[in-house]
Amino acid sequence: MAPVISQLRRGVLEYCVLALLRDGERYAFELVRTLSEAEGMVTSEGTLYPLLGRLRREGLVETTWRESPSGPPRRYYTLTGEGASVLEAFTVEWGRFRRSVDGFLATGTPHAPAR
């Protein structure tokens, strides 16, 4: 089962990061800590830093450096307008996809029964 969960996590991790940035800026270690606290979303800095770099290159997040009261300067990540649009589109598609999968798992049909 571990490979299945790993593939699922890899497929949605970037959208979880974008969602975490929706309400304001965060620095990378804060993102790692928050993701690691969520069941099934275990991640590491080694996974997250390359992802954040790619999101920055794609224009989905912006970064700023800021002095830290306890250590070296920190790079803070902020969601861009394009990142918010990508997150919104994913949220719509994820809802459709989740309902279909839930339906298959519950009843063998592509849509969950109306409740």
Secondary structure, DSSP 8 states (H G I E B T S, - for coil): -HHHHHHHHHHHHHHHHHHHHTTS-EEHHHHHHHHHHSTT----HHHHHHHHHHHHHTTSEEEEEEEETTEEEEEEEEE-HHHHHHHHHHHHHHHHHHHHHHHHHHHSSSS----
